[in-house]
Amino acid sequence: MSNKKNHGSTFGDVLRMLFLGQKHTKLSLLEEEQMQSPYRTMLRNFREKKTAMLGVYVFVAIFLACFILPIFYPLDLQYQDPTQQNTRPSQSFMRAPKEMKGNTAQIDGGSVFGVGVDNDGNVYQWGTLSAKLQEMPKNMGRVVQVSAGLDHVLALNDKGQVFTWGNNRLMLSPVPMEVSMASIKQVIAGHQVSIALDNSGKMYVWGNLNIVNITVGDAQGTLDKVVLNTTTALGITKDRNVVVLSQRETPFSYIPKEVQGRVVDIATTDKATAALTNDGVVHVWGSDNFNILEIPEHIQGRTVHITAGRGHFTVLLDDGSVESWGSNNFKQANAPKLNDIVDVSSDYFQNYAIDSKGNIHTWGLKGYMMGTDQYGRDLFTRLVSGGRITLTIGAIAVVIAGIIGIIIGSFSGYYGGRIDILLMRLAEVVNAIPFLPLAMILSAIIGSKISETGRIAMIMVILGLLSWPSLARLVRGQILAAREQEFVTAAKAMGIKEVKIIFKHILPNVITVVLVNLTLSFALCMLYESSLSYLGFGVNEPNATWGNMLYGCNDSTVMSQYWWRWVFPSIALSLCTISINMAGDGMRDAIDPKSNDR
């Protein structure tokens, strides 16, 4: 009984016309009248507006990215890493210069950079280099060993001289006088500390010893090799024993008895230590993070060298192949299949393998597409996961507002009279309630008493309950105009129930106007959520939304020095809201008869 015409326009036809770009075939006047429904006319007008279609494509791309990419880039809410904080966007952490190809002697990885030396003793750096790291000393002679720390480098030349450059916190950069006078055989750059070991087995330590607890004690003068992690140091003595260079008891202190007197190599992560004995067997002890104590069986008896990053071990086997295990958040434990390797180095989240021809093979953390935040978290991962929450909150809030607004507007417009007066006064009261102050008050009162999921649900419900009045007034006006038409009178004469007349016959004829309003409200709800999170009263850390990502950038230092932390969330939020508004404006113009060129 409605005034809609069934002209064979199916949902599949609509999708093909909208997304597959099927062109409208020019028809004669009679064919046009017979075959083109009002919805097909609206879609044709919509598709002819390039800005509207651009908005649809951009929003669909953002929507798919936010709901599909988190499957491949899951967000670990507990992850933090101070060694990666405020790292600028880059993919060059392991991009060694071409000059080293075929002539590489040794490589070591820093937190976000790498340093290497070739067979001629020349030193190269790559990755994200600070201004101080770029000030590499000249005339170092023929360098034979380099070591990279958090943000500084140590180099040792063939005469036993030590050079250092990079960050100078707590006198980290100047080489102590006693080191300059000694015959050094090993240098180690660590987490804000430096170590040098001379040929007599004496160890020298300088830098920020408040962070890394190192005490040589009775081991002084007996050491043959030293390794570092972010908390302490361990060493191999000349009689092949492992010693922990710390006065405090740590997980590293429980050294297996079977390794003592037989150790030929050692490596340590932040939580565990691995020792290689003279029979090629690897022994691991410490905390079992990331199943790091589960040593691959096929490497036992075949290992010739072992090295470690922050949470993983990498070993070189007797046939020239490599194997990695442990933490794999940056694929640093996914060792490639190689069979001609002569040296391997691991540090932080990078791995370098050098083959017999001097070529470099890498795996692990290449860099961050959008940089990291103040806690060392990947912004790209947080951006796509945060977009999912922001879009979900906006969508559910719009659904709630749409249901309430359509129901109240339909009844108010159809029945009129007292019902209309009562419902419209209610809409005015609700419309007078400011969303942001109310949400901030509720968040301050009950926000700490509910879970984060409850807080997100509260935001969605409040947004939905306060956003319906404008839609209700719009629906009321459309229903008022449509209820006087002939098809409504005919439906009443046939005895059809009034509720059925409203929602089955009248509402479908005004639904396009409703969709336009809901589309524009979707963008507004997203901005409300982002504003609330930006003010610190919305979704809290460590959960990510575009709003609280921007809230963490509410600082002049961040704005000036760490531009990537606010640029990418701003672009994502702006693109999403603008694309929704472009699509909504195009839809509004498409259903307006005055905009048709026919």
C-alpha positions in Angstrom: 0.0 0.0 0.0 3.0 2.3 0.2 4.0 4.7 -2.6 7.2 2.7 -3.2 7.6 1.0 -6.6 9.0 -2.4 -7.1 11.2 -2.0 -10.2 13.5 -4.9 -9.7 16.2 -3.0 -7.8 17.8 -5.6 -5.6 20.4 -5.1 -2.8 23.0 -6.7 -5.1 22.2 -4.1 -7.8 22.7 -1.3 -5.3 26.1 -2.7 -4.2 27.3 -3.2 -7.8 26.2 0.3 -8.7 27.9 1.9 -5.7 31.2 0.0 -5.4 31.8 -1.7 -8.7 31.1 1.5 -10.7 28.6 0.1 -13.2 27.6 2.9 -15.5 24.0 4.1 -15.9 22.7 3.1 -19.3 20.8 5.9 -21.0 17.2 4.9 -21.5 14.2 6.2 -23.3 11.6 8.1 -21.4 9.3 5.0 -21.2 12.1 2.7 -20.2 13.3 5.2 -17.6 9.9 5.4 -16.1 9.5 1.6 -16.1 12.9 0.5 -14.8 14.4 3.3 -12.6 13.2 3.3 -9.0 13.7 6.3 -6.7 16.5 4.4 -4.9 18.3 3.8 -8.2 17.9 7.4 -9.1 19.4 8.4 -5.7 22.3 6.0 -6.1 23.0 7.3 -9.6 23.1 10.9 -8.3 25.3 9.8 -5.4 27.8 8.1 -7.7 28.0 11.1 -9.9 29.3 13.1 -7.0 33.1 12.4 -6.9 33.7 13.9 -3.5 31.0 11.7 -2.0 32.4 8.5 -3.6 35.9 9.5 -2.5 34.5 9.8 1.1 33.0 6.4 0.9 36.2 4.8 -0.4 38.4 6.5 2.2 36.0 5.5 5.1 35.7 1.9 3.9 39.6 1.7 3.7 39.9 3.1 7.2 37.2 0.8 8.5 38.7 -2.3 7.0 42.2 -1.3 8.2 40.9 -0.8 11.8 39.0 -4.1 11.9 41.3 -6.4 9.9 44.9 -5.2 10.6 44.6 -5.8 14.4 44.3 -9.5 13.6 47.8 -9.4 12.2 49.1 -6.7 14.5 47.6 -7.5 17.9 47.9 -5.0 20.7 49.7 -6.1 23.8 48.3 -4.0 26.6 51.1 -4.9 29.0 54.0 -4.1 26.6 56.4 -1.3 27.4 60.0 -0.9 26.5 62.0 2.1 27.7 64.8 1.4 25.1 62.4 2.1 22.3 60.6 5.2 23.6 60.0 8.2 21.3 61.6 6.5 18.3 60.8 8.3 15.0 59.3 6.5 12.0 61.9 4.5 10.2 62.5 1.1 8.6 66.3 1.4 8.6 67.4 -0.2 11.9 69.2 -3.0 10.1 69.8 -1.3 6.7 73.6 -1.6 6.6 75.4 0.6 3.9 76.2 -0.9 0.6 79.9 -0.2 1.2 80.0 -3.1 3.7 78.7 -5.6 1.2 81.2 -8.4 0.7 83.6 -6.8 3.1 82.0 -7.1 6.6 84.1 -8.0 9.6 81.9 -7.4 12.6 78.5 -5.9 13.5 76.7 -4.9 16.6 73.2 -3.6 17.1 72.0 -0.7 19.3 68.5 0.0 20.4 67.4 1.6 17.2 70.6 1.6 15.1 73.5 -0.5 14.1 77.3 -0.1 13.8 79.8 -2.2 11.9 83.4 -2.5 10.8 84.8 -3.8 7.6 87.9 -5.8 6.9 89.8 -2.6 6.3 89.0 -1.2 9.8 86.5 1.4 8.6 83.4 2.0 10.8 79.9 2.5 9.5 76.6 3.5 11.3 73.0 3.2 10.2 69.4 3.4 11.5 68.0 6.1 13.7 71.0 8.1 14.7 70.9 11.0 17.2 72.9 14.1 16.6 75.6 12.9 19.0 75.8 9.5 17.4 76.5 11.2 14.1 79.6 12.8 15.6 81.8 9.8 15.1 85.5 10.4 16.0 87.9 10.7 13.1 91.4 9.2 12.9 90.5 6.1 15.0 93.0 4.0 13.0 92.2 0.5 12.0 89.2 -0.5 14.1 88.9 -4.2 14.9 85.8 -4.2 17.2 82.7 -2.1 17.8 79.9 -2.3 20.3 76.6 -0.5 20.3 74.6 0.4 23.5 71.3 2.2 24.1 72.5 5.4 22.4 76.3 5.3 22.4 79.1 3.3 20.7 82.5 1.9 21.8 85.2 1.1 19.3 88.6 -0.7 19.7 91.4 -0.4 17.2 94.3 -2.7 16.5 96.5 -0.9 19.0 94.2 -1.5 21.9 92.9 2.1 22.0 89.2 2.7 22.9 87.0 5.4 21.4 83.5 6.3 22.3 80.8 8.6 21.1 77.1 9.2 21.5 75.1 10.2 24.6 77.2 11.6 27.4 74.9 11.1 30.4 76.8 10.7 33.7 80.2 11.0 32.0 79.5 8.1 29.7 81.3 9.5 26.7 84.8 10.3 27.9 87.1 7.3 28.1 88.7 6.9 31.6 92.4 7.6 31.9 93.1 4.1 33.2 91.4 2.6 30.1 93.5 4.7 27.8 96.7 3.4 29.5 95.7 -0.3 29.4 95.9 -2.9 26.7 92.2 -3.5 26.0 91.0 -6.7 24.2 87.2 -6.3 24.5 84.7 -3.4 24.7 81.0 -3.6 25.6 78.5 -0.8 25.3 75.4 -1.5 27.4 72.3 0.2 28.8 73.9 3.6 29.7 77.2 1.9 30.8 80.4 1.0 29.1 82.9 -1.8 29.9 86.4 -2.4 28.8 88.3 -5.6 29.5 92.1 -5.8 29.2 94.4 -8.6 28.4 95.2 -9.2 32.1 91.5 -9.9 32.9 90.9 -6.6 34.6 87.5 -4.9 33.9 86.8 -1.2 33.8 83.3 0.2 34.2 82.0 3.7 33.7 78.7 5.4 33.1 75.3 5.3 34.8 75.9 2.6 37.5 72.7 3.6 39.3 70.7 1.8 36.6 73.0 -1.2 36.0 74.3 -3.0 39.1 77.8 -4.1 38.4 80.4 -5.2 41.0 83.5 -6.9 39.9 84.7 -8.1 43.3 87.0 -11.2 43.5 86.6 -11.8 39.7 88.8 -8.8 39.0 91.9 -9.9 37.1 90.4 -13.3 36.2 88.0 -12.4 33.4 88.2 -13.6 29.9 84.9 -12.3 28.5 82.1 -10.1 29.7 78.4 -9.8 28.6 75.8 -7.2 29.6 72.1 -6.9 29.9 70.0 -3.9 31.1 70.4 -4.8 34.8 73.8 -6.4 35.4 76.8 -8.1 33.8 78.2 -11.7 33.7 81.6 -13.0 32.8 83.7 -16.0 31.9 86.8 -16.5 33.9 90.1 -17.8 32.5 89.4 -21.1 34.2 86.1 -21.5 32.2 83.7 -20.6 35.0 80.7 -18.3 34.9 80.5 -15.4 37.4 77.8 -12.9 38.1 79.2 -9.4 38.5 76.7 -8.2 41.1 76.5 -8.2 44.8 72.7 -8.7 44.7 71.1 -12.1 44.2 69.4 -12.3 40.9 67.9 -15.1 38.7 71.3 -15.3 37.0 72.9 -16.3 40.3 71.7 -19.9 40.2 74.4 -21.2 37.8 74.1 -24.9 36.9 77.0 -26.8 38.3 77.6 -28.8 35.1 78.7 -25.7 33.2 81.5 -24.6 35.6 84.9 -25.3 34.3 83.7 -26.0 30.8 82.2 -22.7 29.5 83.5 -21.4 26.1 80.8 -18.8 25.4 78.1 -16.9 27.2 75.1 -14.6 26.4 72.4 -13.0 28.5 69.0 -11.6 27.9 67.2 -9.3 30.5 65.8 -12.4 32.2 67.9 -15.4 31.4 71.5 -16.5 30.7 72.8 -19.1 28.3 76.2 -20.8 28.6 77.9 -22.8 25.9 80.1 -25.6 27.1 83.1 -27.2 25.3 80.9 -30.1 24.0 78.7 -27.8 22.0 75.7 -28.0 24.5 73.7 -24.9 25.5 72.6 -24.5 29.1 70.0 -21.8 30.0 68.8 -20.6 33.4 66.9 -17.7 34.8 63.2 -16.6 34.4 61.2 -18.5 31.8 59.8 -15.6 29.8 58.6 -16.4 26.3 59.6 -20.1 26.9 63.2 -19.1 26.6 64.3 -22.0 28.8 63.0 -24.4 26.1 66.2 -25.0 24.1 65.7 -26.4 20.6 66.9 -30.0 20.8 68.6 -30.1 17.4 71.2 -27.4 18.4 72.6 -29.4 21.3 76.1 -30.7 20.6 76.3 -28.5 17.4 76.6 -25.0 18.7 79.8 -23.0 18.2 78.7 -19.5 19.2 75.8 -17.9 21.1 74.5 -14.4 21.4 71.4 -12.7 22.8 69.0 -9.8 22.5 66.7 -8.4 25.1 64.5 -11.5 25.1 65.8 -14.0 22.6 68.9 -16.2 22.0 70.6 -16.8 18.6 73.2 -19.5 18.0 75.6 -20.4 15.2 75.8 -24.1 14.5 78.8 -26.1 13.2 77.3 -26.4 9.7 77.1 -22.6 9.3 73.3 -22.4 10.0 71.7 -20.3 12.7 68.8 -20.8 15.1 66.8 -18.4 17.3 64.3 -18.8 20.1 62.6 -16.8 22.8 60.6 -13.5 22.5 59.3 -13.1 19.0 57.2 -9.9 19.0 59.3 -8.4 16.3 60.1 -11.7 14.5 63.6 -11.7 16.0 63.3 -15.4 16.7 62.4 -16.3 13.1 65.9 -17.1 11.9 66.2 -17.6 8.1 67.6 -20.8 6.6 71.3 -20.0 6.1 74.2 -22.4 5.7 77.4 -20.3 5.2 77.5 -18.1 8.3 80.8 -17.4 10.1 79.6 -14.9 12.7 76.3 -13.9 14.3 75.4 -11.0 16.5 72.2 -10.2 18.4 71.3 -7.2 20.4 68.0 -5.7 21.5 65.6 -6.9 18.8 68.0 -7.2 15.8 70.0 -10.1 14.5 73.0 -9.9 12.1 74.6 -12.8 10.4 77.8 -12.5 8.3 78.6 -15.2 5.7 81.9 -16.4 4.4 81.8 -13.8 1.6 81.3 -10.9 4.0 77.6 -10.4 3.1 75.1 -9.4 5.8 71.8 -11.2 6.6 69.3 -9.7 9.0 66.1 -10.5 10.8 64.2 -8.9 13.6 63.1 -5.3 14.2 63.5 -3.2 11.0 61.9 -0.2 12.4 58.5 1.4 13.2 56.2 2.6 10.4 54.8 5.4 12.6 57.3 5.5 15.4 56.8 4.8 19.1 55.3 6.7 22.0 56.7 7.6 25.4 56.5 4.0 26.6 58.2 2.5 23.5 54.9 1.2 22.1 54.4 0.9 18.3 52.1 3.7 17.2 50.9 1.9 14.1 49.6 -1.0 16.2 47.9 1.3 18.7 46.5 3.4 15.8 44.6 0.6 14.1 43.5 -0.9 17.5 42.5 2.5 18.8 40.5 3.2 15.6 38.5 0.0 16.1 37.5 1.2 19.6 36.7 4.7 18.4 34.7 3.5 15.4 32.8 1.0 17.6 31.9 3.5 20.2 30.7 5.9 17.4 28.7 3.2 15.6 27.0 1.8 18.7 26.2 5.2 20.0 24.6 6.1 16.6 22.6 2.8 16.7 21.2 3.6 20.1 20.4 7.2 19.1 18.9 6.0 15.8 16.5 3.5 17.5 15.3 6.0 20.1 15.1 8.9 17.7 13.2 7.0 15.0 10.7 5.5 17.5 10.0 8.8 19.3 10.0 10.9 16.1 7.6 8.5 14.4 5.1 8.4 17.2 5.3 12.1 17.7 4.8 12.9 14.0 2.0 10.4 13.4 -0.2 10.9 16.5 0.4 14.6 17.1 -1.6 16.3 19.8 -0.6 15.7 23.4 1.7 12.8 22.5 3.6 15.2 20.2 3.9 17.9 22.8 5.0 15.5 25.5 7.7 13.8 23.3 9.1 17.0 21.9 9.4 18.6 25.3 11.3 15.5 26.4 13.5 15.9 23.4 14.2 19.5 24.3 15.1 18.6 27.8 17.5 15.9 26.7 19.0 18.2 24.0 19.7 20.8 26.7 22.0 18.3 28.6 25.6 18.9 27.6 27.4 15.7 26.8 31.0 16.5 27.7 30.3 17.9 31.2 28.0 15.1 32.1 30.4 12.4 30.9 33.3 14.0 32.8 31.2 14.2 36.0 30.1 10.5 35.7 33.7 9.5 34.8 35.0 11.2 37.9 32.3 9.8 40.2 32.0 6.2 39.1 34.8 5.8 36.5 37.3 4.3 39.0 34.6 1.9 40.3 34.0 0.1 37.0 36.2 -1.8 34.6 37.6 -0.3 31.4 35.0 -2.3 29.5 32.3 -0.8 31.7 33.7 2.7 31.1 33.6 2.1 27.3 30.0 0.9 27.5 29.1 3.9 29.7 30.4 6.3 27.0 28.5 4.5 24.3 25.2 4.6 26.2 25.6 8.2 27.3 26.4 9.2 23.7 23.4 7.3 22.4 21.0 8.6 25.0 21.9 12.2 24.4 22.2 12.2 20.6 18.7 11.3 19.5 16.7 14.6 19.8 17.8 16.1 16.5 17.0 12.8 14.7 13.6 12.6 16.4 12.7 16.1 15.3 13.8 15.3 11.7 11.7 12.1 11.6 8.7 13.9 13.2 8.8 16.5 10.4 9.0 13.9 7.7 6.2 11.8 9.2 4.0 14.9 9.5 4.3 15.5 5.8 3.9 11.8 4.8 0.9 10.9 7.0 -1.5 13.1 4.9 -0.7 11.3 1.7 -3.2 9.0 -0.1 -1.5 5.7 0.6 -1.7 6.3 4.3 -5.4 7.1 4.1 -5.9 3.9 2.0 -4.0 1.8 4.6 -6.2 3.2 7.4 -9.3 2.4 5.4 -8.2 -1.2 5.0 -7.9 -1.5 8.8 -4.1 -1.9 9.0 -2.7 -1.3 12.5 -1.3 2.2 13.1 2.1 0.9 14.3 2.4 -1.1 11.0 1.4 1.9 9.0 4.1 4.0 10.7 7.0 1.5 10.4 6.1 -0.4 7.3 4.5 2.1 5.0 5.6 5.6 6.1 9.0 5.2 7.5 10.6 3.5 4.4 9.7 6.5 2.4 11.7 8.8 4.7 14.5 6.4 5.6 17.0 8.1 3.3 16.8 11.3 5.2 17.3 9.4 8.4 20.4 7.7 7.0 21.9 11.0 6.1 21.4 12.3 9.6 22.8 9.1 11.2 25.8 9.3 8.9 26.6 12.8 10.0 25.9 11.9 13.6 28.4 9.0 13.4 31.2 11.5 12.7 30.0 13.7 15.5 29.9 10.8 18.0 33.5 9.9 17.1 34.6 13.4 17.8 32.8 13.4 21.1 34.6 10.2 22.2 37.9 11.5 21.0 37.3 14.8 22.8 36.4 13.0 26.0 39.5 10.7 25.8 41.7 13.7 25.0 40.5 15.5 28.1 41.4 12.4 30.1 37.8 11.3 31.0 37.2 8.7 28.3 39.0 5.4 27.5 42.1 5.1 29.7 45.5 3.7 29.1 46.7 1.2 28.2 43.7 0.8 25.9 44.1 2.8 22.8 41.7 5.2 21.1 42.6 8.1 18.8 41.5 10.5 21.5 43.7 9.2 24.3 46.6 8.9 21.9 46.3 12.6 21.3 45.9 13.2 25.1 49.4 11.8 25.6 50.7 14.5 23.2 49.3 17.3 25.2 52.8 18.7 25.9 54.9 21.4 24.1 57.9 19.2 24.1 56.1 16.4 22.4 54.5 18.7 19.9 57.9 20.2 18.9 60.2 17.2 19.1 58.1 14.1 18.6 55.8 15.2 15.8 54.8 11.6 14.8 53.0 11.0 18.1 50.3 13.5 17.3 50.4 13.8 13.5 49.3 10.2 12.7 46.3 10.0 15.1 45.2 13.5 14.0 45.4 12.5 10.3 43.4 9.3 11.0 40.7 11.0 13.0 40.5 13.9 10.5 40.3 11.6 7.4 37.7 9.4 9.0 35.4 12.3 10.1 35.8 14.2 6.9 35.2 11.2 4.7 32.0 10.4 6.7 30.8 14.0 6.3 31.6 14.0 2.6 29.6 10.8 2.1 26.7 12.2 4.2 26.6 15.5 2.3 26.6 13.6 -1.0 23.8 11.4 0.2 21.8 14.5 1.3 22.3 16.1 -2.1 21.4 12.8 -3.9 18.0 12.6 -2.3 17.2 16.3 -2.8 15.1 16.6 -5.9 16.5 20.1 -6.5 19.9 18.7 -7.0 18.9 16.3 -9.8 19.7 17.3 -13.3 16.8 15.4 -14.9 
